Amino acid sequence: MAYQDKFGYKTTIENEHWRDEEFQWSRILSAGDPAKGMVLLYIQKACTAFHEFEPACKQGALKPEQLDFFRRRLATRIGHVLKTMKNNGLDEIDGAAELAEILRSVESAKALDELAELTEDVHAVNHTISDSLEGR
């Protein structure tokens, strides 16, 4: 089944939460503000990285000696979001301070499972930032 928002964007996502997210992304990307679009892109990349990391960690697919590698990779993703926000005057929007705090937690994580536990925090701040980018 296809779903369409009031702006004409169509999706086949059945899950209402995911569909609403996709419609929101469409609105942000089509609003004509490149900085907001890029922040959205980078926060989505960071969120996806955590959502891919978490199940791999929980399934035991990662080795404890990989902590430094994953800590750097995930911190780089978040850092890129924050830098893009700052460079474009978006570093004071709702969610920015929380994302900076998550970055500190990533950088200080002592174990892979500590990183995995941050996934829902990243997801929640993603929603906050997305709402801010949209002007909600």
DSSP file (Angstrom, degrees, kcal/mol; ACC not computed):
  #  RESIDUE AA STRUCTURE BP1 BP2  ACC     N-H-->O    O-->H-N    N-H-->O    O-->H-N    TCO  KAPPA ALPHA  PHI   PSI    X-CA   Y-CA   Z-CA
    1    1 A M              0   0    0      0, 0.0     2,-0.4     0, 0.0    10,-0.0   0.000 360.0 360.0 360.0 138.6    0.0    0.0    0.0
    2    2 A A        -     0   0    0      8,-0.0     2,-0.4    10,-0.0    10,-0.2  -0.773 360.0-160.3 -99.2 143.2    1.3    3.5   -0.8
    3    3 A Y  E     -A   11   0A   0      8,-3.6     8,-2.7    -2,-0.4     2,-0.4  -0.931   5.3-165.2-120.0 146.1    1.0    6.4    1.5
    4    4 A Q  E     -A   10   0A   0     -2,-0.4     6,-0.2     6,-0.2     2,-0.1  -0.995  10.2-141.9-134.7 136.9    1.2   10.0    0.5
    5    5 A D    >   -     0   0    0      4,-2.3     3,-1.8    -2,-0.4     6,-0.0  -0.357  40.8 -94.2 -86.8 177.0    1.7   13.2    2.5
    6    6 A K  T 3  S+     0   0    0      1,-0.3    -1,-0.1     2,-0.1    -2,-0.0   0.631 124.1  58.5 -69.0 -11.3   -0.1   16.5    1.7
    7    7 A F  T 3  S-     0   0    0      2,-0.1    -1,-0.3     0, 0.0    -3,-0.0   0.476 120.6-103.8 -95.3  -3.9    2.9   17.6   -0.3
    8    8 A G  S <  S+     0   0    0     -3,-1.8     2,-0.3     1,-0.3    -2,-0.1   0.396  71.2 143.0 100.5  -2.9    2.8   14.7   -2.6
    9    9 A Y        -     0   0    0     14,-0.1    -4,-2.3     1,-0.0     2,-0.4  -0.550  35.4-154.4 -72.6 134.5    5.6   12.6   -1.3
   10   10 A K  E     +A    4   0A   0     -2,-0.3     2,-0.3    -6,-0.2    -6,-0.2  -0.871  18.4 169.1-114.0 144.2    4.8    8.8   -1.5
   11   11 A T  E     -A    3   0A   0     -8,-2.7    -8,-3.6    -2,-0.4     8,-0.0  -0.960  31.8-148.6-143.3 160.4    6.1    6.0    0.6
   12   12 A T        +     0   0    0     -2,-0.3     2,-0.3   -10,-0.2     7,-0.1   0.212  52.4 134.5-112.1  12.2    5.2    2.3    1.1
   13   13 A I        -     0   0    0      1,-0.2    -2,-0.1   -10,-0.1     6,-0.0  -0.482  35.7-169.3 -65.5 121.6    6.4    2.2    4.7
   14   14 A E        +     0   0    0     -2,-0.3     2,-0.3     5,-0.0    -1,-0.2   0.866  60.7  89.6 -80.8 -39.1    3.6    0.4    6.7
   15   15 A N  S  > S-     0   0    0      1,-0.2     4,-2.8     2,-0.1     5,-0.2  -0.447  71.5-146.0 -66.2 122.2    4.9    1.2   10.2
   16   16 A E  H  > S+     0   0    0     -2,-0.3     4,-2.9     1,-0.2     5,-0.2   0.887  95.4  51.1 -59.9 -42.4    3.3    4.4   11.2
   17   17 A H  H  > S+     0   0    0      2,-0.2     4,-2.2     1,-0.2    -1,-0.2   0.949 114.5  42.6 -60.3 -50.0    6.3    5.6   13.3
   18   18 A W  H  > S+     0   0    0      1,-0.2     4,-2.6     2,-0.2    -1,-0.2   0.885 114.1  52.2 -64.9 -38.4    8.7    5.0   10.4
   19   19 A R  H  X S+     0   0    0     -4,-2.8     4,-2.6     2,-0.2    -2,-0.2   0.924 109.1  49.3 -64.1 -44.4    6.3    6.5    7.9
   20   20 A D  H  X S+     0   0    0     -4,-2.9     4,-2.3    -5,-0.2    -1,-0.2   0.895 111.0  51.1 -62.3 -39.4    5.9    9.7   10.0
   21   21 A E  H  X S+     0   0    0     -4,-2.2     4,-2.8    -5,-0.2    -2,-0.2   0.945 110.2  48.8 -60.2 -47.5    9.7    9.9   10.3
   22   22 A E  H  X S+     0   0    0     -4,-2.6     4,-2.3     1,-0.2    -2,-0.2   0.901 110.6  50.1 -62.4 -41.3   10.1    9.6    6.5
   23   23 A F  H  X S+     0   0    0     -4,-2.6     4,-2.2     2,-0.2    -1,-0.2   0.900 110.5  50.9 -63.4 -39.4    7.4   12.2    5.9
   24   24 A Q  H  X S+     0   0    0     -4,-2.3     4,-2.6     2,-0.2    -2,-0.2   0.934 109.1  50.2 -63.5 -44.8    9.2   14.6    8.3
   25   25 A W  H  X S+     0   0    0     -4,-2.8     4,-3.0     1,-0.2     5,-0.2   0.914 109.1  53.0 -58.9 -41.6   12.5   14.0    6.5
   26   26 A S  H  X S+     0   0    0     -4,-2.3     4,-1.9     1,-0.2    -1,-0.2   0.913 109.4  48.3 -59.8 -43.5   10.8   14.8    3.2
   27   27 A R  H  X S+     0   0    0     -4,-2.2     4,-0.6     2,-0.2    -2,-0.2   0.922 113.6  46.5 -64.7 -43.3    9.5   18.1    4.6
   28   28 A I  H ><>S+     0   0    0     -4,-2.6     3,-1.0     1,-0.2     5,-0.5   0.939 114.2  47.5 -64.3 -46.6   12.8   19.1    6.0
   29   29 A L  H ><5S+     0   0    0     -4,-3.0     3,-0.5     1,-0.2    -1,-0.2   0.809 114.3  46.6 -66.5 -29.4   14.7   18.2    2.8
   30   30 A S  H 3<5S+     0   0    0     -4,-1.9    -1,-0.2    -5,-0.2    -2,-0.2   0.481  88.0  87.5 -92.0  -1.3   12.3   20.0    0.6
   31   31 A A  T <<5S-     0   0    0     -3,-1.0    -1,-0.2    -4,-0.6    -2,-0.1   0.629  98.7-119.0 -75.6 -12.2   12.1   23.2    2.7
   32   32 A G  T < 5S+     0   0    0     -3,-0.5    -3,-0.1    -4,-0.3    -2,-0.1   0.649  73.6 123.8  88.7  14.5   15.1   24.6    0.8
   33   33 A D     >< -     0   0    0     -5,-0.5     4,-2.2     1,-0.2     3,-0.2  -0.875  40.4-168.4-110.2  99.9   17.5   25.1    3.7
   34   34 A P  H  > S+     0   0    0      0, 0.0     4,-2.5     0, 0.0     5,-0.2   0.851  84.7  55.0 -57.5 -37.7   20.7   23.1    2.8
   35   35 A A  H  > S+     0   0    0      1,-0.2     4,-2.5     2,-0.2     5,-0.2   0.932 109.9  45.8 -63.4 -44.7   22.2   23.4    6.3
   36   36 A K  H  > S+     0   0    0     -3,-0.2     4,-2.4     1,-0.2    -1,-0.2   0.896 112.2  52.4 -64.8 -38.8   19.1   21.8    7.9
   37   37 A G  H  X S+     0   0    0     -4,-2.2     4,-2.3     2,-0.2    -2,-0.2   0.900 110.7  46.9 -62.6 -40.9   19.1   19.1    5.2
   38   38 A M  H  X S+     0   0    0     -4,-2.5     4,-2.8     2,-0.2    -2,-0.2   0.892 110.5  51.5 -70.8 -38.9   22.7   18.3    5.9
   39   39 A V  H  X S+     0   0    0     -4,-2.5     4,-2.8     2,-0.2     5,-0.3   0.929 110.9  49.9 -61.3 -43.2   22.2   18.2    9.6
   40   40 A L  H  X S+     0   0    0     -4,-2.4     4,-2.2     1,-0.2    -2,-0.2   0.939 111.0  49.2 -58.5 -47.2   19.3   15.8    9.1
   41   41 A L  H  X S+     0   0    0     -4,-2.3     4,-2.1     1,-0.2    -2,-0.2   0.930 114.0  45.1 -58.2 -47.1   21.5   13.7    6.8
   42   42 A Y  H  X S+     0   0    0     -4,-2.8     4,-2.2     2,-0.2    -1,-0.2   0.863 111.8  50.3 -70.8 -35.6   24.3   13.5    9.3
   43   43 A I  H  X S+     0   0    0     -4,-2.8     4,-2.5    -5,-0.2    -1,-0.2   0.868 110.9  51.2 -69.6 -33.0   22.1   12.8   12.4
   44   44 A Q  H  X S+     0   0    0     -4,-2.2     4,-2.8    -5,-0.3    -2,-0.2   0.904 108.8  50.6 -67.2 -40.2   20.4   10.0   10.4
   45   45 A K  H  X S+     0   0    0     -4,-2.1     4,-2.3     2,-0.2    -2,-0.2   0.916 112.4  47.2 -62.5 -42.0   23.8    8.6    9.6
   46   46 A A  H  X S+     0   0    0     -4,-2.2     4,-2.1     2,-0.2    -2,-0.2   0.932 112.9  48.3 -64.7 -45.5   24.8    8.7   13.3
   47   47 A C  H  X S+     0   0    0     -4,-2.5     4,-2.6     1,-0.2    -2,-0.2   0.918 111.8  49.7 -62.1 -43.4   21.5    7.1   14.3
   48   48 A T  H  X S+     0   0    0     -4,-2.8     4,-2.0     1,-0.2     5,-0.3   0.905 106.9  55.3 -62.2 -41.7   21.8    4.4   11.7
   49   49 A A  H  X S+     0   0    0     -4,-2.3     4,-2.3     1,-0.2    -1,-0.2   0.924 111.5  43.9 -58.2 -44.5   25.4    3.6   12.9
   50   50 A F  H  X S+     0   0    0     -4,-2.1     4,-2.9     1,-0.2    -1,-0.2   0.908 111.5  53.2 -67.1 -41.3   24.2    3.1   16.4
   51   51 A H  H  < S+     0   0    0     -4,-2.6    -1,-0.2     1,-0.2    -2,-0.2   0.781 114.3  42.6 -67.3 -25.4   21.2    1.1   15.3
   52   52 A E  H  X S+     0   0    0     -4,-2.0     4,-1.1    -5,-0.2    -1,-0.2   0.828 115.2  50.0 -83.3 -36.2   23.5   -1.2   13.3
   53   53 A F  H  X S+     0   0    0     -4,-2.3     4,-2.6    -5,-0.3     5,-0.2   0.921 102.1  61.6 -67.0 -45.3   26.1   -1.4   16.1
   54   54 A E  H  X S+     0   0    0     -4,-2.9     4,-2.7     1,-0.2     5,-0.2   0.907 105.9  41.5 -55.6 -53.2   23.7   -2.3   18.9
   55   55 A P  H  > S+     0   0    0      0, 0.0     4,-2.0     0, 0.0    -1,-0.2   0.879 113.8  53.8 -66.6 -33.3   22.4   -5.6   17.6
   56   56 A A  H  <>S+     0   0    0     -4,-1.1     5,-2.3     2,-0.2     6,-0.6   0.918 112.0  45.8 -62.6 -41.1   25.9   -6.7   16.5
   57   57 A C  H ><5S+     0   0    0     -4,-2.6     3,-1.5     1,-0.2     5,-0.2   0.941 112.9  48.6 -65.0 -48.2   27.1   -5.9   20.0
   58   58 A K  H 3<5S+     0   0    0     -4,-2.7    -1,-0.2     1,-0.3    -2,-0.2   0.787 108.7  54.4 -65.7 -27.5   24.3   -7.7   21.7
   59   59 A Q  T 3<5S-     0   0    0     -4,-2.0    -1,-0.3    -5,-0.2    -2,-0.2   0.479 115.0-115.8 -84.4  -2.3   24.7  -10.8   19.4
   60   60 A G  T < 5S+     0   0    0     -3,-1.5    -3,-0.2    -4,-0.3    -2,-0.1   0.697  75.9 131.9  78.2  18.5   28.4  -11.0   20.4
   61   61 A A      < +     0   0    0     -5,-2.3     2,-0.3    -6,-0.2    -4,-0.2   0.592  57.3  70.4 -79.3  -9.6   29.6  -10.3   16.9
   62   62 A L  S    S-     0   0    0     -6,-0.6    50,-0.0    -5,-0.2     5,-0.0  -0.790  76.5-131.9-111.1 152.6   32.1   -7.7   18.2
   63   63 A K    >   -     0   0    0     -2,-0.3     3,-2.6     1,-0.1     4,-0.1  -0.812  18.4-125.4-103.5 142.0   35.3   -8.2   20.2
   64   64 A P  G >  S+     0   0    0      0, 0.0     3,-1.7     0, 0.0    -1,-0.1   0.816 109.6  64.6 -53.9 -31.9   36.1   -6.2   23.3
   65   65 A E  G 3  S+     0   0    0      1,-0.3     3,-0.3     2,-0.1     4,-0.3   0.560  90.1  68.1 -71.5  -4.5   39.4   -5.2   21.8
   66   66 A Q  G <>  +     0   0    0     -3,-2.6     4,-2.4     1,-0.2     5,-0.3   0.380  69.0 103.3 -90.0   3.2   37.5   -3.3   19.1
   67   67 A L  H <> S+     0   0    0     -3,-1.7     4,-3.0     1,-0.2     5,-0.2   0.917  78.3  48.9 -53.1 -50.9   36.2   -0.8   21.6
   68   68 A D  H  > S+     0   0    0     -3,-0.3     4,-2.4     1,-0.2    -1,-0.2   0.907 111.3  50.9 -59.1 -42.2   38.6    2.0   20.6
   69   69 A F  H  > S+     0   0    0     -4,-0.3     4,-2.5     1,-0.2    -1,-0.2   0.952 115.8  39.9 -59.8 -51.5   37.7    1.5   16.9
   70   70 A F  H  X S+     0   0    0     -4,-2.4     4,-2.7     2,-0.2     5,-0.3   0.859 112.4  55.8 -71.1 -34.3   34.0    1.7   17.5
   71   71 A R  H  X S+     0   0    0     -4,-3.0     4,-2.3    -5,-0.3    -1,-0.2   0.939 111.9  44.2 -60.6 -45.6   34.3    4.5   20.0
   72   72 A R  H  X S+     0   0    0     -4,-2.4     4,-2.5    -5,-0.2    -2,-0.2   0.926 114.2  49.5 -63.6 -45.8   36.2    6.6   17.4
   73   73 A R  H  X S+     0   0    0     -4,-2.5     4,-1.8    -5,-0.2    -2,-0.2   0.934 115.6  41.5 -61.5 -47.6   33.8    5.7   14.6
   74   74 A L  H  X S+     0   0    0     -4,-2.7     4,-2.2     1,-0.2    -1,-0.2   0.884 114.7  51.4 -70.2 -37.9   30.7    6.5   16.6
   75   75 A A  H  X S+     0   0    0     -4,-2.3     4,-3.1    -5,-0.3    -1,-0.2   0.888 108.0  53.3 -64.6 -38.1   32.2    9.7   18.1
   76   76 A T  H  X S+     0   0    0     -4,-2.5     4,-2.2     2,-0.2    -2,-0.2   0.911 107.5  51.1 -62.9 -42.2   33.2   10.8   14.6
   77   77 A R  H  X S+     0   0    0     -4,-1.8     4,-1.5     2,-0.2   -31,-0.2   0.949 115.6  40.8 -59.4 -49.6   29.6   10.4   13.4
   78   78 A I  H  X S+     0   0    0     -4,-2.2     4,-2.4     1,-0.2    -2,-0.2   0.916 113.0  54.7 -66.9 -42.3   28.3   12.5   16.3
   79   79 A G  H  X S+     0   0    0     -4,-3.1     4,-2.7     1,-0.2    -1,-0.2   0.866 104.7  54.4 -59.1 -36.8   31.1   15.0   16.1
   80   80 A H  H  X S+     0   0    0     -4,-2.2     4,-2.3     2,-0.2    -1,-0.2   0.893 107.8  49.7 -66.1 -38.7   30.3   15.6   12.4
   81   81 A V  H  X S+     0   0    0     -4,-1.5     4,-2.5   -39,-0.2    -2,-0.2   0.958 113.4  46.1 -61.2 -50.1   26.7   16.4   13.2
   82   82 A L  H  X S+     0   0    0     -4,-2.4     4,-2.6     1,-0.2    -2,-0.2   0.889 112.6  49.6 -62.7 -40.7   27.7   18.8   16.0
   83   83 A K  H  X S+     0   0    0     -4,-2.7     4,-3.0     2,-0.2    -1,-0.2   0.915 111.3  49.1 -65.3 -42.4   30.4   20.5   13.8
   84   84 A T  H  X S+     0   0    0     -4,-2.3     4,-1.1     2,-0.2     6,-0.2   0.898 111.4  50.3 -63.8 -40.1   27.9   20.9   10.9
   85   85 A M  H  <>S+     0   0    0     -4,-2.5     5,-3.5    -5,-0.2     6,-0.7   0.942 113.6  44.9 -61.8 -47.3   25.4   22.4   13.3
   86   86 A K  H ><5S+     0   0    0     -4,-2.6     3,-1.6     4,-0.3    -2,-0.2   0.928 109.9  54.1 -63.8 -45.8   27.9   24.8   14.7
   87   87 A N  H 3<5S+     0   0    0     -4,-3.0    -1,-0.2     1,-0.3    -2,-0.2   0.743 115.5  41.1 -60.6 -22.6   29.2   25.8   11.3
   88   88 A N  T 3<5S-     0   0    0     -4,-1.1    -1,-0.3    -3,-0.5    -2,-0.2   0.134 116.8-104.8-116.8  19.2   25.7   26.7   10.2
   89   89 A G  T < 5S+     0   0    0     -3,-1.6    -3,-0.2     1,-0.1     3,-0.2   0.757  91.2 112.0  68.8  24.9   24.4   28.4   13.3
   90   90 A L    > < +     0   0    0     -5,-3.5     3,-1.1    -6,-0.2    -4,-0.3   0.198  38.2 103.8-111.2  14.5   22.3   25.5   14.4
   91   91 A D  T 3  S+     0   0    0     -6,-0.7    -1,-0.1     1,-0.2    -5,-0.1   0.462  77.8  54.0 -80.7   0.3   24.2   24.6   17.5
   92   92 A E  T 3  S+     0   0    0     -3,-0.2    -1,-0.2    -7,-0.2     3,-0.1   0.360  81.4 114.4-110.8   3.2   21.7   26.1   19.9
   93   93 A I  S X  S-     0   0    0     -3,-1.1     3,-2.1     1,-0.2     4,-0.4  -0.282  83.9 -75.8 -71.9 161.6   18.6   24.2   18.6
   94   94 A D  T 3  S+     0   0    0      1,-0.2    38,-0.2     2,-0.1    -1,-0.2  -0.317 120.7  26.6 -56.0 133.5   16.8   21.7   20.9
   95   95 A G  T 3> S+     0   0    0     -3,-0.1     4,-2.4    37,-0.1    -1,-0.2   0.092  90.8 101.2 100.9 -21.2   18.8   18.5   21.1
   96   96 A A  H <> S+     0   0    0     -3,-2.1     4,-2.1     1,-0.2     5,-0.2   0.933  84.3  45.4 -63.7 -46.3   22.2   20.0   20.4
   97   97 A A  H  > S+     0   0    0     -4,-0.4     4,-1.9     1,-0.2    -1,-0.2   0.894 113.4  50.9 -64.6 -39.1   23.3   20.0   24.1
   98   98 A E  H  > S+     0   0    0      1,-0.2     4,-2.2     2,-0.2    -1,-0.2   0.892 109.0  51.0 -65.3 -39.1   22.0   16.5   24.6
   99   99 A L  H  X S+     0   0    0     -4,-2.4     4,-2.2     1,-0.2    -2,-0.2   0.891 108.0  52.5 -66.1 -38.3   23.9   15.3   21.5
  100  100 A A  H  X S+     0   0    0     -4,-2.1     4,-1.8     2,-0.2    -1,-0.2   0.881 108.9  50.7 -63.2 -37.4   27.1   16.9   22.9
  101  101 A E  H  X S+     0   0    0     -4,-1.9     4,-2.0     2,-0.2    -2,-0.2   0.894 108.1  51.9 -67.0 -39.9   26.5   15.0   26.1
  102  102 A I  H  X S+     0   0    0     -4,-2.2     4,-2.6     1,-0.2    -2,-0.2   0.906 106.1  55.4 -62.1 -40.6   26.1   11.7   24.2
  103  103 A L  H  X S+     0   0    0     -4,-2.2     4,-2.7     1,-0.2    -1,-0.2   0.923 106.4  50.2 -57.7 -44.4   29.4   12.5   22.5
  104  104 A R  H  X S+     0   0    0     -4,-1.8     4,-1.4     1,-0.2    -1,-0.2   0.891 110.4  50.5 -61.5 -38.2   31.1   12.8   25.8
  105  105 A S  H  X S+     0   0    0     -4,-2.0     4,-0.6     2,-0.2    -2,-0.2   0.892 110.5  49.2 -66.6 -39.3   29.5    9.4   26.9
  106  106 A V  H >< S+     0   0    0     -4,-2.6     3,-1.1     1,-0.2    -2,-0.2   0.948 110.9  49.9 -62.5 -48.3   30.8    7.8   23.7
  107  107 A E  H 3< S+     0   0    0     -4,-2.7    -1,-0.2     1,-0.3    -2,-0.2   0.771 116.3  41.9 -64.3 -26.0   34.3    9.1   24.2
  108  108 A S  H 3< S+     0   0    0     -4,-1.4    -1,-0.3    -5,-0.2    -2,-0.2   0.398  81.4 132.1-102.8   2.9   34.4    7.9   27.7
  109  109 A A    <<  -     0   0    0     -3,-1.1     3,-0.1    -4,-0.6   -38,-0.1  -0.288  38.1-166.3 -59.0 136.4   32.8    4.5   27.2
  110  110 A K        +     0   0    0      1,-0.1     2,-0.3   -43,-0.0    -1,-0.1   0.472  69.0  27.3-102.0  -6.1   34.7    1.7   28.9
  111  111 A A  S >> S-     0   0    0      1,-0.1     4,-1.3   -44,-0.1     3,-0.7  -0.989  78.0-113.0-153.9 156.8   33.0   -1.2   27.1
  112  112 A L  H 3> S+     0   0    0     -2,-0.3     4,-2.3     1,-0.2     3,-0.3   0.875 115.4  57.9 -59.2 -39.1   31.2   -2.0   23.9
  113  113 A D  H 3> S+     0   0    0      1,-0.2     4,-2.0     2,-0.2    -1,-0.2   0.804  99.6  58.8 -67.0 -25.9   27.9   -2.5   25.8
  114  114 A E  H <4 S+     0   0    0     -3,-0.7     4,-0.4     2,-0.2    -1,-0.2   0.895 107.7  46.9 -65.0 -39.0   28.2    1.0   27.1
  115  115 A L  H >< S+     0   0    0     -4,-1.3     3,-1.4    -3,-0.3     4,-0.2   0.929 110.8  51.4 -65.5 -44.8   28.2    2.2   23.5
  116  116 A A  H >< S+     0   0    0     -4,-2.3     3,-1.7     1,-0.3     4,-0.3   0.863 101.9  61.4 -61.4 -36.0   25.3    0.0   22.6
  117  117 A E  T 3< S+     0   0    0     -4,-2.0     4,-0.4     1,-0.3     3,-0.3   0.661  94.7  64.0 -66.5 -14.9   23.3    1.4   25.5
  118  118 A L  T <> S+     0   0    0     -3,-1.4     4,-2.6    -4,-0.4    -1,-0.3   0.531  75.9  93.0 -84.1  -6.3   23.5    4.9   24.0
  119  119 A T  H <> S+     0   0    0     -3,-1.7     4,-2.5     1,-0.2    -1,-0.2   0.912  86.1  44.7 -57.4 -48.3   21.5    3.8   20.9
  120  120 A E  H  > S+     0   0    0     -3,-0.3     4,-2.6    -4,-0.3    -1,-0.2   0.837 111.6  54.4 -68.6 -30.6   18.1    4.8   22.3
  121  121 A D  H  > S+     0   0    0     -4,-0.4     4,-2.4     2,-0.2    -1,-0.2   0.921 110.1  46.7 -65.0 -43.0   19.5    8.1   23.5
  122  122 A V  H  X S+     0   0    0     -4,-2.6     4,-2.1     2,-0.2    -2,-0.2   0.920 112.7  50.2 -63.4 -43.1   20.8    8.9   20.1
  123  123 A H  H  X S+     0   0    0     -4,-2.5     4,-1.7    -5,-0.2    -2,-0.2   0.919 111.2  48.3 -61.9 -43.8   17.5    7.9   18.6
  124  124 A A  H  X S+     0   0    0     -4,-2.6     4,-2.0     1,-0.2    -1,-0.2   0.918 112.5  47.0 -64.6 -43.4   15.6   10.2   21.0
  125  125 A V  H  X S+     0   0    0     -4,-2.4     4,-3.0     1,-0.2     5,-0.2   0.826 105.6  61.2 -69.7 -28.9   17.8   13.2   20.3
  126  126 A N  H  X S+     0   0    0     -4,-2.1     4,-2.7    -5,-0.2    -1,-0.2   0.930 105.9  46.7 -58.1 -45.5   17.5   12.5   16.6
  127  127 A H  H  X S+     0   0    0     -4,-1.7     4,-2.6     2,-0.2    -2,-0.2   0.914 112.3  50.0 -63.4 -42.6   13.8   13.1   17.0
  128  128 A T  H  X S+     0   0    0     -4,-2.0     4,-2.2     2,-0.2    -2,-0.2   0.936 113.8  44.4 -62.2 -46.6   14.4   16.2   19.0
  129  129 A I  H  X S+     0   0    0     -4,-3.0     4,-2.9     2,-0.2     5,-0.2   0.914 112.5  51.9 -65.5 -42.7   16.8   17.6   16.5
  130  130 A S  H  X S+     0   0    0     -4,-2.7     4,-1.9    -5,-0.2    -2,-0.2   0.922 110.2  48.9 -60.4 -43.6   14.5   16.7   13.6
  131  131 A D  H  X>S+     0   0    0     -4,-2.6     5,-2.9     1,-0.2     4,-0.8   0.904 112.2  49.4 -61.5 -40.6   11.6   18.4   15.2
  132  132 A S  H ><5S+     0   0    0     -4,-2.2     3,-0.7   -38,-0.2    -2,-0.2   0.912 108.6  52.1 -64.8 -42.5   13.8   21.5   15.8
  133  133 A L  H 3<5S+     0   0    0     -4,-2.9    -1,-0.2     1,-0.3    -2,-0.2   0.855 110.3  49.2 -62.1 -33.8   14.9   21.5   12.2
  134  134 A E  H 3<5S-     0   0    0     -4,-1.9    -1,-0.3    -5,-0.2    -2,-0.2   0.629 118.3-114.0 -81.1 -12.9   11.3   21.4   11.1
  135  135 A G  T <<5       0   0    0     -4,-0.8    -3,-0.2    -3,-0.7    -2,-0.1   0.719 360.0 360.0  88.6  21.7   10.5   24.3   13.4
  136  136 A R      <       0   0    0     -5,-2.9    -4,-0.2    -6,-0.2    -5,-0.1   0.462 360.0 360.0 -81.8 360.0    8.2   22.3   15.8
